[in-house]
Amino acid sequence: MTTTTGSAAGWKKVAGQALIGFAAGAGGMFAALSVLEESDGINWPASAIILLGIGFIYVLMGVFVGIGTLAPRLVGQRLLNVADADEILEERSSMGASAVGCIVLGAALMLLAYAAGSDAAAAMPVVSVAMAFWIMLAVLVLFTLLSMWMWRDFDELWRQLTLEISGITGNILMLVAAVWGGGAAAGLVPAPHPLDLVSLAFGIMLLACFVATARRGMMTPR
């Protein structure tokens, strides 16, 4: 009876999390697309809009984890898939760093999408495409350094999980790049837009995170 009750409570928690995530994601993208429609964004290439969406997902993830980390008892234990607030407090430093990393990385991707989209629409972006690229590159360097710093504090589970995510990302990316590139060379499909390569890399890494955590049962309601 206790197990059944706990399981039901866990799935209710997941349903609530999914609802909050959907509402925040849909509301944010609706607002972003509304702003784009009123400006030059209606003329953006699809590749820029897709990259904007991927960047937004990273920002949204970072915001959720960040809020949960800052208020573990009030918000975190309800918003995040953790057993209780004490689990957040134990992992507070790594979770906080991950949240900041996701927000900064997502913002850099959105900035690149904005600059490239505006440039393609013959508008005058506040930040040039070249500047947005160098900002994204700097963020990736900092992100790598941050990951190396966090690696020292990872236990065996998190180290294995990180390696699995990297492996899944690399394998899927290699397959998609080979098939898409070969197909484009043969004239079977359109060649990828430069932004598509960026979207592929970070979109597949996001997918790999969900696959790796699900395989280890870390997405089971708690």
C-alpha positions, 0 to 999 in steps of 0.5 A: 500500500505504501509503495503504491501510494508513493508511486502515485505521488511520484507520478503526480509530481512528474505530471506537475513538473511536465505541466509547468515545463510545458506552460513555461516553454510554450509561453516563452516560445509564443512570446519570442515568436510574437516579437519576431513576427513584429520585427524582422524575424518573420523573414528569418530562415528556419535554421535560425528559428530552430537554433533559437528554440534549442537555445531557449530550452537550455536557458529554461532548463538552467532557470528551473534548476537554478530556482530549485537550487536557490530555494530547495525546500520551497521550490526545488523538491517540488520542481526537480526530480529529487527525493527531498531538499537535502539531496539538493543541498548535498549537490548544490554547488554542482547543480548551481554550476550546471544551471549557470552553464545551461543559461549562459550556453543557451543565451549564446546559442540564442544570440547566434540565432538572432544575429544570423537570422537578422543578417539573413533578413537584411536587417541590422542586428545589434551584434554581428554574426561574427561577434556572436560566433566568438561569444559562443566560442568563448562560452564553449571554452568556459563551459569546458573549463567548468566541466573539468572543474566539476569533474573532480567532485563527480562520484563514479556514477556522474563520471560514467553518466558524463561519458555515456552522454558524450558517447551517445552524442558522438555516435548519433552526431556521426551517423546524422552527419554522414547520412545528411552529408552523403545524401546532400552530396548525392543530391538527394536532400538539401545541404545543411545550413551552417546553423543546422550543424550547431543545432545538431550538436547541441540538440543531440547532446540534449537528447543524449542527456535524456537517454543516458539518464533514463537508461540509468533510471534517473528519470523515475519519479521520486 
